[in-house]
Amino acid sequence: MDANSRHKLLDAGWRILRRDDTPNIRIKVFSRGEALNADWRTLEVFTSKAARDRRFKELMSDPKTIDD
């Protein structure tokens, strides 16, 4: 997905998530900061990939959340 598509989804109220392993096991979210610049930010950090994947599955149950 390109940056323009991500911005369109944010404007429409969607949340975009991504799993990441480096530098730590985490879930990242694409969101806008105070200056309205959108970028990837850490949503949650985990001690194991299994814990992250369980939480990711929970978050994906929201109808307005997608996986990048």
N, CA, C and O atoms as a GROMACS GRO file, in nm:
protein
  272
    1MET      N    1   0.086  -0.117   0.000
    1MET     CA    2   0.000   0.000   0.000
    1MET      C    3   0.090   0.123   0.000
    1MET      O    4   0.187   0.130   0.076
    2ASP      N    5   0.059   0.220  -0.084
    2ASP     CA    6   0.141   0.341  -0.090
    2ASP      C    7   0.092   0.445   0.010
    2ASP      O    8  -0.015   0.431   0.069
    3ALA      N    9   0.172   0.550   0.029
    3ALA     CA   10   0.143   0.653   0.129
    3ALA      C   11   0.010   0.724   0.102
    3ALA      O   12  -0.064   0.754   0.195
    4ASN      N   13  -0.019   0.751  -0.023
    4ASN     CA   14  -0.145   0.821  -0.055
    4ASN      C   15  -0.266   0.738  -0.013
    4ASN      O   16  -0.364   0.792   0.038
    5SER      N   17  -0.259   0.608  -0.034
    5SER     CA   18  -0.369   0.519   0.005
    5SER      C   19  -0.384   0.517   0.156
    5SER      O   20  -0.497   0.518   0.207
    6ARG      N   21  -0.273   0.514   0.229
    6ARG     CA   22  -0.279   0.517   0.376
    6ARG      C   23  -0.346   0.644   0.425
    6ARG      O   24  -0.429   0.640   0.516
    7HIS      N   25  -0.311   0.758   0.365
    7HIS     CA   26  -0.369   0.886   0.407
    7HIS      C   27  -0.519   0.890   0.378
    7HIS      O   28  -0.596   0.944   0.458
    8LYS      N   29  -0.561   0.834   0.267
    8LYS     CA   30  -0.704   0.828   0.236
    8LYS      C   31  -0.780   0.747   0.340
    8LYS      O   32  -0.889   0.784   0.384
    9LEU      N   33  -0.720   0.634   0.380
    9LEU     CA   34  -0.785   0.551   0.481
    9LEU      C   35  -0.794   0.624   0.615
    9LEU      O   36  -0.897   0.617   0.682
   10LEU      N   37  -0.687   0.694   0.654
   10LEU     CA   38  -0.692   0.771   0.779
   10LEU      C   39  -0.802   0.876   0.773
   10LEU      O   40  -0.875   0.895   0.870
   11ASP      N   41  -0.812   0.944   0.660
   11ASP     CA   42  -0.916   1.047   0.645
   11ASP      C   43  -1.056   0.988   0.657
   11ASP      O   44  -1.149   1.055   0.702
   12ALA      N   45  -1.072   0.862   0.616
   12ALA     CA   46  -1.202   0.796   0.622
   12ALA      C   47  -1.228   0.730   0.757
   12ALA      O   48  -1.333   0.668   0.776
   13GLY      N   49  -1.134   0.742   0.852
   13GLY     CA   50  -1.156   0.689   0.986
   13GLY      C   51  -1.104   0.548   1.010
   13GLY      O   52  -1.138   0.487   1.111
   14TRP      N   53  -1.023   0.495   0.920
   14TRP     CA   54  -0.968   0.362   0.936
   14TRP      C   55  -0.840   0.366   1.020
   14TRP      O   56  -0.774   0.469   1.030
   15ARG      N   57  -0.807   0.251   1.080
   15ARG     CA   58  -0.681   0.236   1.153
   15ARG      C   59  -0.599   0.128   1.082
   15ARG      O   60  -0.651   0.022   1.048
   16ILE      N   61  -0.471   0.156   1.059
   16ILE     CA   62  -0.383   0.065   0.988
   16ILE      C   63  -0.278   0.013   1.086
   16ILE      O   64  -0.207   0.091   1.149
   17LEU      N   65  -0.269  -0.119   1.099
   17LEU     CA   66  -0.176  -0.182   1.191
   17LEU      C   67  -0.070  -0.262   1.116
   17LEU      O   68  -0.090  -0.305   1.002
   18ARG      N   69   0.042  -0.280   1.183
   18ARG     CA   70   0.152  -0.360   1.127
   18ARG      C   71   0.224  -0.430   1.241
   18ARG      O   72   0.248  -0.370   1.346
   19ARG      N   73   0.259  -0.556   1.220
   19ARG     CA   74   0.341  -0.630   1.317
   19ARG      C   75   0.488  -0.602   1.286
   19ARG      O   76   0.526  -0.588   1.170
   20ASP      N   77   0.571  -0.595   1.392
   20ASP     CA   78   0.713  -0.567   1.374
   20ASP      C   79   0.793  -0.645   1.477
   20ASP      O   80   0.747  -0.667   1.589
   21ASP      N   81   0.914  -0.687   1.439
   21ASP     CA   82   1.001  -0.762   1.529
   21ASP      C   83   1.129  -0.686   1.566
   21ASP      O   84   1.202  -0.729   1.655
   22THR      N   85   1.157  -0.576   1.498
   22THR     CA   86   1.283  -0.504   1.518
   22THR      C   87   1.255  -0.359   1.551
   22THR      O   88   1.177  -0.300   1.478
   23PRO      N   89   1.308  -0.297   1.650
   23PRO     CA   90   1.407  -0.347   1.746
   23PRO      C   91   1.347  -0.429   1.859
   23PRO      O   92   1.420  -0.487   1.940
   24ASN      N   93   1.214  -0.435   1.866
   24ASN     CA   94   1.148  -0.518   1.966
   24ASN      C   95   1.019  -0.573   1.908
   24ASN      O   96   0.975  -0.529   1.801
   25ILE      N   97   0.960  -0.667   1.977
   25ILE     CA   98   0.835  -0.728   1.930
   25ILE      C   99   0.722  -0.632   1.962
   25ILE      O  100   0.696  -0.602   2.079
   26ARG      N  101   0.654  -0.583   1.857
   26ARG     CA  102   0.555  -0.478   1.880
   26ARG      C  103   0.448  -0.477   1.771
   26ARG      O  104   0.459  -0.544   1.668
   27ILE      N  105   0.346  -0.398   1.798
   27ILE     CA  106   0.244  -0.364   1.698
   27ILE      C  107   0.257  -0.215   1.673
   27ILE      O  108   0.263  -0.136   1.767
   28LYS      N  109   0.262  -0.178   1.546
   28LYS     CA  110   0.272  -0.037   1.509
   28LYS      C  111   0.140   0.006   1.446
   28LYS      O  112   0.069  -0.074   1.386
   29VAL      N  113   0.110   0.135   1.460
   29VAL     CA  114  -0.011   0.192   1.403
   29VAL      C  115   0.029   0.312   1.318
   29VAL      O  116   0.117   0.389   1.356
   30PHE      N  117  -0.036   0.327   1.204
   30PHE     CA  118  -0.015   0.443   1.118
   30PHE      C  119  -0.112   0.550   1.163
   30PHE      O  120  -0.233   0.533   1.152
   31SER      N  121  -0.059   0.662   1.213
   31SER     CA  122  -0.147   0.766   1.266
   31SER      C  123  -0.085   0.903   1.250
   31SER      O  124   0.034   0.917   1.220
   32ARG      N  125  -0.168   1.004   1.270
   32ARG     CA  126  -0.123   1.142   1.260
   32ARG      C  127  -0.082   1.194   1.397
   32ARG      O  128  -0.146   1.163   1.498
   33GLY      N  129   0.024   1.271   1.399
   33GLY     CA  130   0.069   1.334   1.522
   33GLY      C  131   0.010   1.472   1.536
   33GLY      O  132  -0.087   1.506   1.469
   34GLU      N  133   0.068   1.552   1.624
   34GLU     CA  134   0.017   1.686   1.649
   34GLU      C  135   0.029   1.776   1.527
   34GLU      O  136  -0.057   1.862   1.505
   35ALA      N  137   0.133   1.758   1.448
   35ALA     CA  138   0.154   1.843   1.330
   35ALA      C  139   0.080   1.789   1.207
   35ALA      O  140   0.102   1.836   1.096
   36LEU      N  141  -0.006   1.691   1.228
   36LEU     CA  142  -0.083   1.627   1.121
   36LEU      C  143   0.003   1.549   1.023
   36LEU      O  144  -0.043   1.513   0.915
   37ASN      N  145   0.129   1.524   1.059
   37ASN     CA  146   0.215   1.438   0.979
   37ASN      C  147   0.186   1.294   1.019
   37ASN      O  148   0.190   1.261   1.138
   38ALA      N  149   0.158   1.210   0.923
   38ALA     CA  150   0.127   1.071   0.953
   38ALA      C  151   0.253   0.986   0.940
   38ALA      O  152   0.331   1.002   0.847
   39ASP      N  153   0.271   0.896   1.036
   39ASP     CA  154   0.380   0.801   1.029
   39ASP      C  155   0.351   0.683   1.121
   39ASP      O  156   0.251   0.683   1.193
   40TRP      N  157   0.439   0.584   1.118
   40TRP     CA  158   0.422   0.464   1.200
   40TRP      C  159   0.470   0.492   1.341
   40TRP      O  160   0.580   0.543   1.362
   41ARG      N  161   0.385   0.457   1.438
   41ARG     CA  162   0.418   0.473   1.580
   41ARG      C  163   0.393   0.340   1.650
   41ARG      O  164   0.308   0.261   1.608
   42THR      N  165   0.467   0.316   1.757
   42THR     CA  166   0.448   0.194   1.835
   42THR      C  167   0.318   0.204   1.913
   42THR      O  168   0.296   0.300   1.987
   43LEU      N  169   0.233   0.105   1.896
   43LEU     CA  170   0.107   0.098   1.970
   43LEU      C  171   0.126   0.020   2.100
   43LEU      O  172   0.084   0.065   2.207
   44GLU      N  173   0.188  -0.098   2.089
   44GLU     CA  174   0.214  -0.183   2.207
   44GLU      C  175   0.342  -0.263   2.184
   44GLU      O  176   0.376  -0.297   2.071
   45VAL      N  177   0.413  -0.293   2.294
   45VAL     CA  178   0.534  -0.374   2.292
   45VAL      C  179   0.507  -0.503   2.370
   45VAL      O  180   0.436  -0.500   2.470
   46PHE      N  181   0.562  -0.615   2.323
   46PHE     CA  182   0.534  -0.746   2.381
   46PHE      C  183   0.662  -0.821   2.412
   46PHE      O  184   0.769  -0.790   2.359
   47THR      N  185   0.651  -0.922   2.499
   47THR     CA  186   0.766  -1.004   2.535
   47THR      C  187   0.779  -1.126   2.446
   47THR      O  188   0.884  -1.191   2.444
   48SER      N  189   0.673  -1.160   2.371
   48SER     CA  190   0.679  -1.275   2.281
   48SER      C  191   0.596  -1.247   2.155
   48SER      O  192   0.503  -1.166   2.156
   49LYS      N  193   0.632  -1.317   2.048
   49LYS     CA  194   0.556  -1.304   1.924
   49LYS      C  195   0.415  -1.361   1.939
   49LYS      O  196   0.320  -1.310   1.880
   50ALA      N  197   0.402  -1.467   2.019
   50ALA     CA  198   0.270  -1.527   2.040
   50ALA      C  199   0.176  -1.428   2.108
   50ALA      O  200   0.059  -1.417   2.070
   51ALA      N  201   0.225  -1.357   2.209
   51ALA     CA  202   0.143  -1.257   2.278
   51ALA      C  203   0.105  -1.145   2.183
   51ALA      O  204  -0.008  -1.098   2.183
   52ARG      N  205   0.200  -1.103   2.102
   52ARG     CA  206   0.172  -0.998   2.003
   52ARG      C  207   0.066  -1.043   1.904
   52ARG      O  208  -0.026  -0.968   1.873
   53ASP      N  209   0.080  -1.165   1.855
   53ASP     CA  210  -0.014  -1.215   1.755
   53ASP      C  211  -0.156  -1.231   1.813
   53ASP      O  212  -0.254  -1.208   1.743
   54ARG      N  213  -0.166  -1.271   1.939
   54ARG     CA  214  -0.299  -1.280   2.003
   54ARG      C  215  -0.363  -1.142   2.011
   54ARG      O  216  -0.480  -1.125   1.978
   55ARG      N  217  -0.286  -1.043   2.054
   55ARG     CA  218  -0.338  -0.906   2.065
   55ARG      C  219  -0.372  -0.851   1.927
   55ARG      O  220  -0.474  -0.782   1.911
   56PHE      N  221  -0.289  -0.880   1.828
   56PHE     CA  222  -0.315  -0.833   1.692
   56PHE      C  223  -0.448  -0.887   1.642
   56PHE      O  224  -0.525  -0.815   1.579
   57LYS      N  225  -0.475  -1.013   1.671
   57LYS     CA  226  -0.602  -1.074   1.630
   57LYS      C  227  -0.719  -1.003   1.697
   57LYS      O  228  -0.821  -0.979   1.633
   58GLU      N  229  -0.704  -0.968   1.824
   58GLU     CA  230  -0.810  -0.893   1.894
   58GLU      C  231  -0.833  -0.758   1.829
   58GLU      O  232  -0.948  -0.719   1.805
   59LEU      N  233  -0.726  -0.687   1.800
   59LEU     CA  234  -0.738  -0.554   1.739
   59LEU      C  235  -0.801  -0.561   1.600
   59LEU      O  236  -0.873  -0.471   1.559
   60MET      N  237  -0.772  -0.669   1.527
   60MET     CA  238  -0.824  -0.683   1.391
   60MET      C  239  -0.974  -0.713   1.390
   60MET      O  240  -1.036  -0.709   1.283
   61SER      N  241  -1.034  -0.742   1.504
   61SER     CA  242  -1.178  -0.767   1.507
   61SER      C  243  -1.259  -0.638   1.487
   61SER      O  244  -1.378  -0.644   1.458
   62ASP      N  245  -1.194  -0.523   1.503
   62ASP     CA  246  -1.260  -0.394   1.477
   62ASP      C  247  -1.284  -0.381   1.326
   62ASP      O  248  -1.190  -0.398   1.248
   63PRO      N  249  -1.405  -0.352   1.283
   63PRO     CA  250  -1.435  -0.346   1.139
   63PRO      C  251  -1.363  -0.233   1.065
   63PRO      O  252  -1.354  -0.238   0.943
   64LYS      N  253  -1.313  -0.132   1.136
   64LYS     CA  254  -1.243  -0.022   1.072
   64LYS      C  255  -1.091  -0.031   1.089
   64LYS      O  256  -1.021   0.070   1.079
   65THR      N  257  -1.039  -0.153   1.114
   65THR     CA  258  -0.896  -0.175   1.131
   65THR      C  259  -0.849  -0.272   1.024
   65THR      O  260  -0.912  -0.375   0.999
   66ILE      N  261  -0.736  -0.237   0.960
   66ILE     CA  262  -0.680  -0.325   0.857
   66ILE      C  263  -0.532  -0.351   0.885
   66ILE      O  264  -0.468  -0.277   0.960
   67ASP      N  265  -0.481  -0.456   0.824
   67ASP     CA  266  -0.342  -0.496   0.834
   67ASP      C  267  -0.269  -0.444   0.710
   67ASP      O  268  -0.314  -0.462   0.597
   68ASP      N  269  -0.155  -0.380   0.733
   68ASP     CA  270  -0.077  -0.326   0.621
   68ASP      C  271   0.005  -0.436   0.558
   68ASP      O  272   0.078  -0.411   0.462
   0.00000   0.00000   0.00000
